[in-house]
Amino acid sequence: MEHAVQSNFGRETMDNSAMIENDDRRDIKSMTLAELSGEVAALGEKPFRARQLYQWMHQKLARDYGEMTNLPKSFREELRKRYEYTSHTLLDRRVSSLDGTEKYLFGLSDRHVVESVLMRYHFGNSVCISSQVGCRMGCSFCASTIGGLTRNLAPSEMLDQIYSIQRLTGERVTHVVVMGTGEPLDNYDGLTRFLRLLSDENGLNLSQRNITVSTCGLPEKIRKLAEERFQITLALSLHAPTQEKRQILMPIARRYELGEVLDACRYYFETTGRRVTFEYSLVSGLNDSKKDAETLAALLGSFPCHINLIPVNPVSERDYAPPDRRTVAAFKNILEKCGKTCCTIRREMGRDIQGACGQLRKGYMEKGLAE
């Protein structure tokens, strides 16, 4: 079995127990082209070798140094000795018979696993990736947070979820959503470096306007992200129209008032000019009433935004169920009558292959413990 490699990038944000023992090689795939150029120069190689190496990693999507056939063998051997090279191991791949959605489980170098999802739409191929191994946010309707947070993913480990899927399918990924396992803004340094590498014109060159980052609502990090001046879409996991109901679903709401989170979202819009998306998971009997819809519309007021309604995915550990279609449609109609015309119902995809966040990883871990 091939093993992916653990990055040393952002070591200060990672649990040291997750690092490869006695391996101090640096993570080459998390380096920018400028950083890579410096490394190549220090090795006494010609400057153009840096660009060749960068293209092999981020355009040609090489799985290892051995595939980089236009680099001298001696140079490749030196790279192998000095730098870790992230390349995930495919552990499981499931294809939905309902809609063609594909779900992947990838093995990391430290034997942890992450999951990713490929969804095909008329506008292109969208990949949803994980930003952490586990999650510490504790949202009560989400399987990703069961078991808590293990560690952050390095930029290379986020990138290689996309690269691996593109290699496996032979299809170009056109949209990326950082909405899988983990809270992206809890891995802020890794996330921002990942965004720069993913949108770099010398690499995969994905338009930032085709990238969405989802957060449960960390106000100071939302404001900090706004200052980066990325042109990505920010999606807030709102899920309730009041502070009280949000606290039931999301423990993070006990730390941050809803008004504080929405103020940060307004700052993001004012700073970047990018409309914010509000994700709203509908839970039967909890946040799906006529009053909830009216309260939500009043809460958001004239703020230019997109509301994405999501019938909750059932999780065996949680006693939550999605509303029926009539209730979901009625909720949407009330929002529209209240002036929130940019409102959609998320199309359910991959339900027959454990498509919801964290479900496939959770099943894999439980099986391993049982064995």
For each residue, the residues with C-beta under 8 A, 3 or more apart:
1: 89 107
2: 63 64 87 89
3: 89 107 109
4: 86 87 88 89 106 107 108 109 157 160
5: 20 25 27 84 85 86 87 109
6: 18 19 20 23 27 84 108 109 110 154
7: 10 27 29 30 84 86 154 155 156 157
8: 11 19 24 25 26 27 84
9: 26 27 30 31 154 155 156 190 193
10: 7 13 14 30 152 154 155 189 190 193
11: 8 14 16 19
12:
13: 10 152 187 189 190
14: 10 11 18 19 151 152 154
15: 18 150 151
16: 11 19
17:
18: 6 14 15 110 112 133 150 151
19: 6 8 11 14 16 23 110
20: 5 6 23 84 109 110
21:
22:
23: 6 19 20 84
24: 8
25: 5 8 81 82 83 84
26: 8 9 31 82 83 84
27: 5 6 7 8 9 30 31 83 84 86 154 155 156
28: 31 36 39 53 57 79 83 84 85 156
29: 7 57 58 85 86 155 156 159 160
30: 7 9 10 27 86 154 155 156 193 197
31: 9 26 27 28 35 36 39
32: 35 36 193 196 197 200
33: 36 37 50 51 54 200 202
34: 37 38
35: 31 32 38 39
36: 28 31 32 33 39 40 50 53 54
37: 33 34 40 41 47 50 51
38: 34 35 41 42
39: 28 31 35 36 42 43 50 83
40: 36 37 43 45 47 49 50 53
41: 37 38 44 45 47 50
42: 38 39
43: 39 40 75 78 82
44: 41
45: 40 41 49 50 75
46: 49
47: 37 40 41 50 51
48: 51 52
49: 40 45 46 52 53 71 75
50: 33 36 37 39 40 41 45 47 53 54
51: 33 37 47 48 54 55 202
52: 48 49 55 56 68 70 71
53: 28 36 40 49 50 56 57 68 71 79
54: 33 36 50 51 57 58 59 202 203
55: 51 52 58 59 60 202 203
56: 52 53 59 60 62 67 68 71
57: 28 29 53 54 60 61 62 203
58: 29 54 55 61 159 163 197 200 202 203 204
59: 54 55 56 202 203 204
60: 55 56 57 67
61: 57 58 163 166 167
62: 56 57 65 67 68
63: 2 67 87 167
64: 2 67 85 87
65: 62 68 71 76 79 80 85
66: 76
67: 56 60 62 63 64
68: 52 53 56 62 65 71 76
69:
70: 52
71: 49 52 53 56 65 68 75 76 79
72: 75 76
73: 76 77
74: 77 78
75: 43 45 49 71 72 78 79
76: 65 66 68 71 72 73 79 80
77: 73 74 80 81
78: 43 74 75 81 82
79: 28 53 65 71 75 76 82 83 85
80: 65 76 77 83 85
81: 25 77 78
82: 25 26 43 78 79
83: 25 26 27 28 39 79 80
84: 5 6 7 8 20 23 25 26 27 28 109
85: 5 28 29 64 65 79 80
86: 4 5 7 27 29 30 109 154 156 157 159 160
87: 2 4 5 63 64 160 164
88: 4 106 107 108 114 157 160 161 164
89: 1 2 3 4 106 107 108
90: 93 104 105 106 107 164 168
91: 105 106 107 113 364
92: 103 104 105 360 364
93: 90 102 103 104 105 168
94: 102 103 104 353 354 360
95: 100 101 102 353
96: 99 100 101 102 103 349 350 351 352 353 355
97: 352
98: 101 349 350 351 352
99: 96 349 350
100: 95 96 120
101: 95 96 98 117 118 119 120 349 350 353 355
102: 93 94 95 96 117 118 165 169 350 353
103: 92 93 94 96 115 116 117 118 350 353 354 355 360
104: 90 92 93 94 115 116 117 118 161 164 165 168
105: 90 91 92 93 113 114 115 360 361 364
106: 4 88 89 90 91 113 114 115 116 160 161 164
107: 1 3 4 88 89 90 91 111 112 113
108: 4 6 88 89 111 112 113 114 133 157
109: 3 4 5 6 20 84 86
110: 6 18 19 20
111: 107 108
112: 18 107 108 133 150 151
113: 91 105 106 107 108 133 361 364 365
114: 88 105 106 108 130 133 153 157 161 180 181 361
115: 103 104 105 106 130 180 181 357 358 360 361
116: 103 104 106 127 128 129 130 161 162 164 165 180
117: 101 102 103 104 127 128 180 349 350 355
118: 101 102 103 104 125 126 127 165 169 173
119: 101 125 126 127 128 349 350
120: 100 101 125 126
121: 124 125 126 175
122:
123: 174 175
124: 121 172 173 174 175 210
125: 118 119 120 121 169 171 172 173 174 175
126: 118 119 120 121 173 174 175 176 177
127: 116 117 118 119 161 162 165 173 175 176 177
128: 116 117 119 176 177 178 179 180 357
129: 116 158 161 162 176 177 178 180
130: 114 115 116 133 153 158 161 180 181 182
131: 152 153 158 178 180 181 182 183 184 186 187 190 191
132: 135 149 150 151 152 153 181 182 183 186 187
133: 18 108 112 113 114 130 149 150 151 152 153 181 182
134: 144 145 147 148 149 150 151 181 182
135: 132 138 139 142 144 145 148 149 181 182 183 186 358
136: 145 148 149 183 186
137: 142 145 183 186 216 250 251 252
138: 135 145 250 251 252
139: 135 142 144 145 216 237 239 249 250 251 252
140: 248 249 250 251 318 320
141: 239 249 281 283 312 313 315 318 320
142: 135 137 139 145 315 357 358
143: 146 315 317 356 357 358 359 362
144: 134 135 139 180 181 182 357 358 361
145: 134 135 136 137 138 139 142 148 358
146: 143 317 358 362
147: 134 150 362 365
148: 134 135 136 145
149: 132 133 134 135 136 182 186
150: 15 18 112 132 133 134 147
151: 14 15 18 112 132 133 134
152: 10 13 14 131 132 133 182 186 187 190
153: 114 130 131 132 133 157 158 182 187 190
154: 6 7 9 10 14 27 30 86 157 158 190
155: 7 9 10 27 29 30 158 159 190 193 194 197
156: 7 9 27 28 29 30 86 159 160
157: 4 7 86 88 108 114 153 154 160 161
158: 129 130 131 153 154 155 161 162 178 190 191 194
159: 29 58 86 155 156 162 163 194 197 198
160: 4 29 86 87 88 106 156 157 163 164
161: 88 104 106 114 116 127 129 130 157 158 164 165
162: 116 127 129 158 159 165 166 173 176 198 204
163: 58 61 159 160 166 167 204
164: 87 88 90 104 106 116 160 161 167 168
165: 102 104 116 118 127 161 162 168 169 173
166: 61 162 163 169 170 171 172 173
167: 61 63 163 164 170
168: 90 93 104 164 165
169: 102 118 125 165 166
170: 166 167
171: 125 166
172: 124 125 166
173: 118 124 125 126 127 162 165 166 176 204 206
174: 123 124 125 126 206 210
175: 121 123 124 125 126 127 210 211 212
176: 126 127 128 129 162 173 198 206 210 211 212
177: 126 127 128 129 180 211 212 214
178: 128 129 131 158 184 191 211 212 213 214
179: 128 212 213 214 235 357
180: 114 115 116 117 128 129 130 131 144 177 357 358
181: 114 115 130 131 132 133 134 135 144 357 358 361
182: 130 131 132 133 134 135 144 149 152 153 186 187
183: 131 132 135 136 137 186 187 215 216 218
184: 131 178 187 191 213 214 215
185: 188 191 213 215 218 221 222 225
186: 131 132 135 136 137 149 152 182 183 218 221
187: 13 131 132 152 153 182 183 184 190 191
188: 185 191 192 221 224 225
189: 10 13 192 193
190: 9 10 13 131 152 153 154 155 158 187 193 194
191: 131 158 178 184 185 187 188 194 195 213
192: 188 189 195 196 225 228 230
193: 9 10 30 32 155 189 190 196 197
194: 155 158 159 190 191 197 198
195: 191 192 198 199 208 211 213 228 230 232
196: 32 192 193 199 200
197: 30 32 58 155 159 193 194 200 203
198: 159 162 176 194 195 203 204 206 211
199: 195 196 205 206 207 208 211
200: 32 33 58 196 197 203 204 205
201: 205
202: 33 51 54 55 58 59 205
203: 54 55 57 58 59 197 198 200
204: 58 59 162 163 173 198 200
205: 199 200 201 202
206: 173 174 176 198 199 210 211
207: 199 210 211 231
208: 195 199 211 230 231 232
209: 231 232 233
210: 124 174 175 176 206 207
211: 175 176 177 178 195 198 199 206 207 208 230 232 233
212: 175 176 177 178 179 232 233 234 235 277
213: 178 179 184 185 191 195 225 232 233 234 235
214: 177 178 179 184 235 236 237 279
215: 183 184 185 218 221 222 234 235 236 237
216: 137 139 183 236 237 250 252
217: 222 236 237 238 250 252 253 256 261 264
218: 183 185 186 215 221 222 252 256
219: 222 223 256 260 261 263 264
220: 223 224 264
221: 185 186 188 215 218 224 225
222: 185 215 217 218 219 225 226 234 261 264 265 267 268
223: 219 220 226 227 264 267 268
224: 188 220 221 227 228
225: 185 188 192 213 221 222 228 230 234 268
226: 222 223 229 267 268 271 272
227: 223 224 271
228: 192 195 224 225
229: 226 271 272
230: 192 195 208 211 225 272
231: 207 208 209 272 274
232: 195 208 209 211 212 213 274
233: 209 211 212 213 274 275 276 277
234: 212 213 215 222 225 265 268 274 276 277
235: 179 212 213 214 215 276 277 278 279 308
236: 214 215 216 217 261 265 276 277 278 279
237: 139 214 215 216 217 250 279 281
238: 217 246 278 279 280 296
239: 139 141 246 249 250 279 280 281 287
240: 245 246 248 249 250 253 287 292
241: 245 287 292 293 295 296 299
242: 245 246 258 295 299
243: 246 247 253 257 258
244: 247 248
245: 240 241 242 248 249 286 287 292
246: 238 239 240 242 243 249 250 253 258
247: 243 244 250 251 253 254
248: 140 240 244 245 286
249: 139 140 141 239 240 245 246 253 281 283 286 287
250: 137 138 139 140 216 217 237 239 240 246 247 253
251: 137 138 139 140 247 254 255
252: 137 138 139 216 217 218 255 256
253: 217 240 243 246 247 249 250 256 258
254: 247 251
255: 251 252
256: 217 218 219 252 253 260 261
257: 243 260 261
258: 242 243 246 253 261 262 299
259: 262 263
260: 219 256 257 263 264
261: 217 219 222 236 256 257 258 264 265
262: 258 259 265 266 299 300 303
263: 219 259 260 266 267
264: 217 219 220 222 223 260 261 267 268
265: 222 234 236 261 262 268 269 276 303 305
266: 262 263 269 270 303
267: 222 223 226 263 264 270 271
268: 222 223 225 226 234 264 265 271 272 274 276
269: 265 266 272 273 274 275 276 303 304 305
270: 266 267
271: 226 227 229 267 268
272: 226 229 230 231 268 269
273: 269
274: 231 232 233 234 268 269
275: 233 269 304 305 306
276: 233 234 235 236 265 268 269 303 305 306
277: 212 233 234 235 236 305 306 307 308
278: 235 236 238 300 305 306 307 308
279: 214 235 236 237 238 239 308 310
280: 238 239 287 296 307 308 309 310
281: 141 237 239 249 287 310 311 312
282: 287 288 309 310 311 312 322 323 327 328 331
283: 141 249 286 287 288 312 320 321 322 323
284: 288 312 320 321 322 323 324 327
285: 288
286: 245 248 249 283 320
287: 239 240 241 245 249 280 281 282 283 292
288: 282 283 284 285 292 323 327 328 331
289: 292 293
290: 293 294 330 331 334
291: 294 295
292: 240 241 245 287 288 289 295 296 331
293: 241 289 290 296 297 330 331 334 335 338
294: 290 291 297 298 334 338
295: 241 242 291 292 298 299
296: 238 241 280 292 293 299 300 307 335 340
297: 293 294 300 334 335 338 339 340
298: 294 295 301 338
299: 241 242 258 262 295 296
300: 262 278 296 297 303 305 307 340
301: 298
302:
303: 262 265 266 269 276 300
304: 269 275
305: 265 269 275 276 277 278 300 342
306: 275 276 277 278 342 343 344
307: 277 278 280 296 300 335 340 342 343 344
308: 235 277 278 279 280 343 344 346
309: 280 282 328 331 332 343 344 345 346
310: 279 280 281 282 345 346
311: 281 282 322 323 328 345 346 348
312: 141 281 282 283 284 320 321 322
313: 141 322 351 355 356 359
314: 318 320 321 322
315: 141 142 143 318 320 356 359
316:
317: 143 146
318: 140 141 314 315
319:
320: 140 141 283 284 286 312 314 315
321: 283 284 312 314
322: 282 283 284 311 312 313 314 328
323: 282 283 284 288 311 327 328 331
324: 284 327 328
325: 328 329
326: 329 330
327: 282 284 288 323 324 330 331
328: 282 288 309 311 322 323 324 325 331 332 345
329: 325 326 332 333 345
330: 290 293 326 327 333 334
331: 282 288 290 292 293 309 323 327 328 334 335
332: 309 328 329 335 336 343 344 345
333: 329 330 336 337
334: 290 293 294 297 330 331 337 338
335: 293 296 297 307 331 332 338 340 343
336: 332 333 339 340 341 343
337: 333 334
338: 293 294 297 298 334 335
339: 297 336
340: 296 297 300 307 335 336 343
341: 336
342: 305 306 307
343: 306 307 308 309 332 335 336 340
344: 306 307 308 309 332
345: 309 310 311 328 329 332
346: 308 309 310 311
347:
348: 311 351
349: 96 98 99 101 117 119 355
350: 96 98 99 101 102 103 117 119 353 354 355 356
351: 96 98 313 348 355 356
352: 96 97 98 355
353: 94 95 96 101 102 103 350 360
354: 94 103 350 359 360 363
355: 96 101 103 117 313 349 350 351 352 359
356: 143 313 315 350 351 359
357: 115 128 142 143 144 179 180 181
358: 115 135 142 143 144 145 146 180 181 361 362
359: 143 313 315 354 355 356 362 363
360: 92 94 103 105 115 353 354 363 364
361: 105 113 114 115 144 181 358 364 365
362: 143 146 147 358 359 365 366
363: 354 359 360 366 367
364: 91 92 105 113 360 361 367 368
365: 113 147 361 362 368 369
366: 362 363 369 370
367: 363 364 370 371
368: 364 365 371
369: 365 366
370: 366 367
371: 367 368
